[in-house]
Amino acid sequence: MSPASAEPLAARVARAWARAISRTSYVSMAHRELIDYLTVPAERLVRALESENHDPLIPYGIGFALVEDHFTEPASLDRTLAVLGEELAPLGRAHRLAAVLGAIGAGFARALKERTLAEQENIRDAALIARSAAEEARWTSEARFRAIFAEAVIGIGVAELDGSIIDVNAAICEMFGYTRAEFLTQNVSTFIHPQDAPDVWDRYQDLVDGKLDHFRLEKPYARNGGGSIWTDLVVSLVRAHDGTPRFVVAMVEDITERHRLQLQLEHQALHDPLTDLPNRTLLFTRLEEALADPEPHGRVGLCYLDLDGFKAINDTLGHAAGDQLLRTVAGRLAAAVSGGAANGTMVARMGGDEFVVLVPRSSGTAELVGVAEAALAAVRRPVRLDGRSLTVSASAGLIERPAGGDTTAAELMKAADTTLYWAKGDGRDRWAFFDEDRYATDISRYRLSAELPRALAQHEFFVEYQPLVRLGDDGVAGVEALVRWQHPELGLLRPDLFVPLAEETGLIVPLGRWVLREACGQAARWRAAHPDRTLLVSVNVAVRQLREPGFVAEVRDALTTTGLEPSALQLELTESTLMGTTGEPLRRLRALADLGIRIAIDDFGTGYSNLAYLRNLPVTGLKLAGTFVTGKTRADLPDRVDREILAALVRLAHALGLTVIAEGVETAEQAALLRTLDCDMVQGWHYARAEHPDAFAARLAATV
C-alpha cells in the first residue's frame, strides 16, 4: 500500500481542501494551520457520508462556519465543492454526497446572507438614528444623514403609507435603471413582479397597518429598460412620536450574482457534469413525484438503457473518446424523446454508460415501447470519434406501473435494471419488457446465491449416492456422489438450482472440497466394511476447482485423511471443461492420473464429442449423456440413427481403452440395448435413485 493510500481519508481530504482554498480569501492562516483547521470538518463530513442517517445540519454548519471564519469569496466555495466532490467520491454514495455538497453550499449562502443583513441593519440603524437626530439638531444631523443616505452602497427608498415614493438614493436609482425624478413619480405597487411569493404584498400591508415593524425577503424586480434583478430586501416601518405609522423605508441590495451562484449550485447538485442531463438524485425525485400522482388510472413508465460493450471503447480508444461518446448519446437520447417533454418525459444519466427515460404519465405499453425503439435507434446511428466512424448499440429494460400504488421508486428502478440485463442476456441491441414470473425467478436465484455461504457454514448440504452397475453381471461397481441442499425454508433443492450459482460465485471451490472429502470418507468406510468389494466412488469436479493451484494437493490430502486408495476415486469433469484444458490445468489432470486416480468425461456427446482429442488427455472413462439412451420420452429407446451413433461411440471408446458408462437408464429395454452394445456400466432410476449412505450400505449388504 502506498503512503497516500494508507493516509486516513479525512486527513487526505483536509490536505486537498487546504490546497484548494488557500489564498482564495483574506484569512491570516499559515498552510499548516489551515490544514489543522479543516481536519475537523473533513472528519465530520466522512462520518456523515458513512452514517446510515443523513443529518443535513452537519454539512450546513460547515458551510456556515467557512463564512464566519472569513472564507467569503465565491472561489472558496467553488473550490471547496469541487475538491470535496472528488475526494469523497470513493465512498460510493453519490446520492448522499450530492445532498452533503448542496447543504454546504446552502450553509455558505445563508451565512453570507446573514452577514449582509447585519451590515444592512447597521446602515438602517444609522439612517434612523441620523434622521431622529436631525429632528433635535437639524443643522448638524441633516448633513450627516444625507451623507449616509446618498452615499450608501445599498439602495434606500422612502415611501408614504399609500405607496407614494418620496425619496431615493443614488444606489437604488442605478440598481433599477431610473433617474431620481422618475422614481418619485412611481408608487410601490408599480414594482410587483410575476415571480413574487403570494404573501409578499400581504406582509407589506400588515407593515403599513402597523402590525409589523419590519420584514425581510429575497425578491426579483423588473429593471427599467429590460432585464431583472434579484434583491435582498429589508422593509421597515417608521413611526411617529405617538407610535402611529408614518413612513416606510426599504433597503435593497442587488444579489443577482449570488442568486445565479445559488441556481448554479442547485443545478450542479441535480445534473450530471459530463452530459448536463438530470442525475440520479433528480430522477428519483421526479419518479417519486410521479408514483405519488393521485390522478386516476395514471401510469408511470421507465426505460433503463445501457450501452453495449462500452468498456471496450474506453479500453481501446481511451476515456476521452468514451466521454465524447457519452455526451453524443446523451444529446441524441434527449432529442429522441423530446416529443414527450409536455408530459414530463425526462432523460437522466444514472452513471457510467447507463441512462434512464422516465415517462411519468404513460399512455400504455405501446408508448413505452415506442420510446425504447426511438432511443435504441438514436444510439445506433454512427458516431465520429477521433476521426473514425463508430457504431454502437444499447440494451433497454422497460417497466410500467400504476401511479398511487405501493411500488417505491427504488423497487421500480431495481426491476427496470434487472429487465435491462434480460435484454443483454437475450442478445443485446434490443429491449425487454418486465415479466413478473421471470423476475421472481431471478430474485429467488439471487437469494439462494446470497445464502450459499451460510448454508455451507451451517452444514445444510449433504451427499446422496447413486449406484454404478456393471452390465456384465448387474453387480454394483461403485457410486456417484451427488450433493443436495436441505434448505430450512424451501426444503430439498435440486443441484441444478444451486450448483450453477456456486460456480458463478466461486463457492463451488469450498463446496466441491467438502463433497470430495465427504465422498472419500464414506467410500473408505464402505470398502473397510466390504474388503472383498472394489467399490469406485465418482465425484464431480467443476472447472473452477481444476483451475485452483492447490487442487491436486486438496485431492491428495482427502485421500490421505480418509485412507481411500487413489484407484477407488474417479473424478468427473464435463466434456467442455476437458476439451478446453491446456497449460497448468492439464498438468494438474496428469498429476492426478499419476496418483492412480481415474478421470472420466461427464455428459459426453453434448459438446465437442472429439474422441481423437482424448488421446492427449489422461482420461480413463466416458459417461454418455442420457440423451443418447432415451428416445422422445425418458422411457423410450433411441431411434435407429441414435443407436448407430451410440454403438460407434462405444466401439471407439473401447479402441482408446476407455470405460464407457451410460447415464439415465430408466427401463429394462434400455439396459438390454446397452448390454448388446458392450457398454461397461450404467446408472439410472431403473437400477436405483440417488440414496442416503445408510440405504446404499444396506444394498451392499444384501448383494454379498
PyMOL commands that set and color helices and strands:
alter all, ss='L'
color gray80, all
select helices_A, chain A and resi 3-6+9-21+31-50+57-68+74-87+89-91+94-136+138-151+170-176+180-183+188-191+200-208+256-270+280-291+310-317+319-336+338-343+365-380+409-425+436-457+495-505+508-529+543-546+551-562+566-568+575-579+583-594+612-616+626-628+640-655+668-676+693-702
alter helices_A, ss='H'
color red, helices_A
select strands_A, chain A and resi 155-159+165-168+214-222+228-239+245-254+299-307+346-351+354-359+383-385+388-390+394-402+431-433+461-470+476-487+491-493+536-540+569-574+598-604+621-624+659-662+681-682
alter strands_A, ss='S'
color yellow, strands_A
deselect
rebuild
show_as cartoon
